[in-house]
Amino acid sequence: MTAPDPLAWLVALEGVPSGFASARDGIDALLRDRGLRRTAPELTVESLLRGAHSSAVLEGSGSSLDEVRDGAGDDVAADAVRLSVDLLALVPVLRTAPLQALARLHAVAARGRVLSEDLGRPRDAEAAERLRGLASLLTVETAAPALLVAALVHADLATAAPFASHNGLVARAAERLVLVARGVDEKSLLVPEAGHLMVREAYESNLRGYASGSSSGVHSWLLYAGEAYAAAAELSPVRAP
């Protein structure tokens, strides 16, 4: 007997399927343009750098993109860049051992900032259970679109804050990782972090709604996420003149 799809109720929420379908159409159109099957690796590097800068700003960094590009950013920016460098190597790990991948994201981001015994480890038993649930969600069969799964992973990590530090950076890195691992953006050319930064007030407000645990809060986050992913395509370095 086939197990029920745990995400089916989310896909049934009004406006969610159409929002994610529209965002995916825009993403696919972008990635088909300009012969992107032969995309230069430099575009991926640039996307990761822009994403690291945007994620750092959302985490409180005051560094500019130029400073981050020159390696002169503050500590938060340095942590975000370090995470971006190691990120894509975790794609196969996320597919087979998601709990290990999430722990590794924190270990990389927080290296040198927290005690070594806290790297990659949940804060307490409740946080450990939350992480196990999230890892299980990443291995279950579902008909939900990959964009929805990425949005859930992001919001759950950001609001549960399961690690001792750097939860925002980890959440946004995990979102990008899911988009790559699930075939939405295999070369990591989108900049979802910049999409969130562009509408920071809405981003933070919808995360607070998600954190409330209400069905309306989750619904609003998913509707917001579809719009943010459309912005992530618009902000890709592929569109740069």
C-alpha positions as CSV (number, residue, x, y, z in Angstrom):
1,M,0.0,0.0,0.0
2,T,1.4,3.4,-1.0
3,A,2.0,5.8,1.9
4,P,0.1,9.1,1.7
5,D,1.9,12.1,0.4
6,P,2.7,14.2,3.5
7,L,2.8,17.4,1.3
8,A,-0.4,16.8,-0.6
9,W,-2.4,19.3,1.6
10,L,0.1,22.0,0.8
11,V,-0.2,21.5,-2.9
12,A,-3.9,21.8,-2.5
13,L,-3.8,25.3,-1.0
14,E,-5.3,28.0,-3.1
15,G,-2.8,29.8,-5.4
16,V,0.1,27.6,-4.4
17,P,0.3,25.3,-7.4
18,S,-0.2,28.1,-9.9
19,G,2.4,30.3,-8.1
20,F,5.1,27.7,-8.2
21,A,4.2,26.7,-11.7
22,S,4.6,30.3,-12.9
23,A,7.9,30.6,-11.1
24,R,9.1,27.4,-12.6
25,D,8.2,28.5,-16.1
26,G,10.2,31.6,-15.7
27,I,13.2,29.7,-14.3
28,D,13.1,27.1,-17.1
29,A,12.8,29.9,-19.7
30,L,15.9,31.6,-18.2
31,L,17.9,28.4,-18.1
32,R,17.0,27.6,-21.8
33,D,18.3,31.0,-22.9
34,R,21.7,31.8,-24.4
35,G,22.8,28.2,-24.8
36,L,23.1,27.6,-21.1
37,R,23.9,23.9,-21.5
38,R,27.4,25.3,-22.1
39,T,27.3,27.9,-19.4
40,A,30.7,29.1,-18.2
41,P,31.5,28.0,-14.6
42,E,32.2,31.7,-13.8
43,L,28.4,32.3,-13.9
44,T,27.9,29.7,-11.2
45,V,30.7,31.3,-9.1
46,E,29.1,34.7,-9.5
47,S,25.7,33.5,-8.6
48,L,27.1,31.9,-5.4
49,L,29.0,35.0,-4.5
50,R,25.9,37.2,-5.0
51,G,23.9,34.8,-2.9
52,A,26.5,34.7,-0.1
53,H,26.4,38.5,0.0
54,S,22.6,38.7,0.1
55,S,22.4,36.0,2.7
56,A,25.0,37.8,4.9
57,V,23.1,41.1,4.7
58,L,19.9,39.3,5.7
59,E,21.9,37.9,8.7
60,G,23.1,41.4,9.7
61,S,26.2,42.0,7.6
62,G,27.0,45.6,6.6
63,S,29.4,44.6,3.8
64,S,28.9,45.6,0.2
65,L,29.0,43.2,-2.7
66,D,32.3,44.8,-3.9
67,E,33.8,44.2,-0.4
68,V,32.7,40.6,-0.4
69,R,34.1,40.2,-3.9
70,D,37.4,41.5,-2.8
71,G,37.5,39.3,0.3
72,A,37.2,42.4,2.6
73,G,33.8,41.7,4.0
74,D,32.9,41.4,7.7
75,D,32.8,38.1,9.7
76,V,29.2,37.3,8.7
77,A,30.0,37.8,5.0
78,A,33.1,35.6,5.4
79,D,31.1,32.9,6.9
80,A,28.5,33.1,4.1
81,V,31.2,33.0,1.4
82,R,32.9,30.0,3.1
83,L,29.6,28.2,3.0
84,S,29.0,29.0,-0.6
85,V,32.4,27.6,-1.6
86,D,31.6,24.2,-0.1
87,L,27.9,24.2,-1.0
88,L,27.7,22.3,-4.3
89,A,29.8,19.5,-3.0
90,L,27.0,18.6,-0.7
91,V,24.4,17.9,-3.5
92,P,25.0,14.1,-3.5
93,V,25.0,14.1,0.3
94,L,21.6,15.9,0.4
95,R,20.1,13.3,-1.9
96,T,21.3,10.3,0.1
97,A,21.9,11.5,3.7
98,P,20.0,14.8,4.2
99,L,20.6,15.0,7.9
100,Q,24.3,14.7,7.4
101,A,24.2,17.5,4.7
102,L,22.3,19.9,7.0
103,A,24.8,19.2,9.8
104,R,27.7,19.9,7.4
105,L,26.2,23.2,6.3
106,H,26.3,24.4,9.9
107,A,29.7,23.0,10.5
108,V,31.1,24.9,7.5
109,A,29.3,28.2,8.3
110,A,30.1,28.3,12.0
111,R,33.7,27.0,11.8
112,G,35.8,29.1,14.2
113,R,32.7,30.9,15.6
114,V,31.4,28.3,18.0
115,L,32.8,25.6,20.1
116,S,33.9,22.6,18.0
117,E,31.5,20.3,19.8
118,D,28.6,22.5,18.7
119,L,29.5,22.3,15.0
120,G,26.7,20.6,13.1
121,R,25.0,19.5,16.3
122,P,21.4,20.4,17.2
123,R,20.9,22.7,20.3
124,D,18.8,20.2,22.2
125,A,16.5,17.1,21.9
126,E,13.7,19.2,20.4
127,A,15.9,20.6,17.8
128,A,17.3,17.2,17.0
129,E,13.8,15.9,16.5
130,R,13.0,18.8,14.2
131,L,16.0,18.1,12.1
132,R,15.2,14.4,11.8
133,G,11.7,15.3,10.7
134,L,13.0,17.6,8.0
135,A,15.5,15.0,6.8
136,S,12.7,12.5,6.6
137,L,10.7,15.0,4.5
138,L,13.6,15.2,2.1
139,T,13.6,11.5,1.5
140,V,9.9,10.8,1.2
141,E,8.2,10.3,-2.1
142,T,6.0,13.3,-3.0
143,A,4.3,14.9,-5.9
144,A,4.9,18.4,-4.5
145,P,7.0,20.6,-6.8
146,A,10.7,21.0,-5.9
147,L,10.2,24.7,-5.4
148,L,7.7,24.0,-2.6
149,V,10.1,21.5,-0.9
150,A,12.9,24.1,-1.1
151,A,10.7,26.7,0.5
152,L,9.7,24.4,3.3
153,V,13.3,23.5,4.1
154,H,14.2,27.1,4.2
155,A,11.4,28.2,6.4
156,D,11.7,25.3,8.8
157,L,15.4,25.8,9.4
158,A,15.1,29.5,9.7
159,T,12.3,29.4,12.2
160,A,13.2,26.3,14.2
161,A,16.8,27.6,14.5
162,P,18.0,24.1,15.4
163,F,21.7,25.0,15.6
164,A,23.7,27.1,18.1
165,S,24.3,29.8,15.5
166,H,24.1,30.7,11.8
167,N,20.6,29.3,11.3
168,G,19.6,31.9,8.7
169,L,22.7,31.3,6.6
170,V,22.2,27.6,6.8
171,A,18.5,27.9,5.9
172,R,19.2,29.9,2.8
173,A,22.1,27.7,1.7
174,A,19.9,24.6,2.2
175,E,17.2,26.2,0.0
176,R,19.7,26.7,-2.8
177,L,21.0,23.2,-2.3
178,V,17.5,21.7,-2.7
179,L,17.0,23.6,-5.9
180,V,20.2,22.1,-7.3
181,A,19.7,18.6,-6.0
182,R,16.1,18.4,-7.3
183,G,17.0,19.5,-10.8
184,V,15.4,23.0,-10.8
185,D,18.7,24.8,-11.1
186,E,21.5,22.2,-11.7
187,K,24.2,24.8,-12.3
188,S,23.1,27.0,-9.4
189,L,22.5,30.1,-11.6
190,L,19.5,31.5,-9.6
191,V,20.1,33.8,-6.7
192,P,17.2,33.0,-4.3
193,E,19.0,34.9,-1.5
194,A,18.9,38.1,-3.5
195,G,15.3,37.5,-4.2
196,H,14.6,37.5,-0.5
197,L,16.8,40.5,0.2
198,M,15.0,42.5,-2.5
199,V,11.7,42.2,-0.6
200,R,13.3,41.9,2.9
201,E,10.2,43.2,4.8
202,A,7.9,40.7,3.2
203,Y,10.5,37.9,3.6
204,E,10.9,38.5,7.3
205,S,7.2,39.0,7.9
206,N,6.3,35.8,6.1
207,L,8.9,33.9,8.1
208,R,7.3,35.2,11.3
209,G,3.9,33.9,10.0
210,Y,5.4,30.5,9.2
211,A,6.9,30.4,12.7
212,S,3.4,30.8,14.2
213,G,2.6,27.3,13.0
214,S,-0.8,28.4,11.7
215,S,-2.1,27.1,8.4
216,S,-2.5,30.7,7.2
217,G,1.1,31.4,8.0
218,V,2.3,28.4,6.1
219,H,0.0,29.3,3.2
220,S,1.3,32.9,3.1
221,W,4.9,31.8,3.1
222,L,4.4,29.4,0.2
223,L,2.6,32.2,-1.8
224,Y,5.5,34.5,-1.0
225,A,8.1,31.9,-2.0
226,G,6.7,31.5,-5.5
227,E,7.2,35.3,-6.0
228,A,10.7,35.2,-4.5
229,Y,11.8,32.4,-6.8
230,A,10.6,34.5,-9.8
231,A,12.8,37.3,-8.5
232,A,15.7,34.9,-8.1
233,A,15.6,34.2,-11.8
234,E,15.5,37.9,-12.6
235,L,18.5,38.5,-10.4
236,S,20.6,35.7,-11.9
237,P,24.0,36.8,-13.4
238,V,22.8,35.2,-16.6
239,R,20.7,38.3,-17.1
240,A,23.6,40.6,-16.7
241,P,24.4,42.7,-19.8
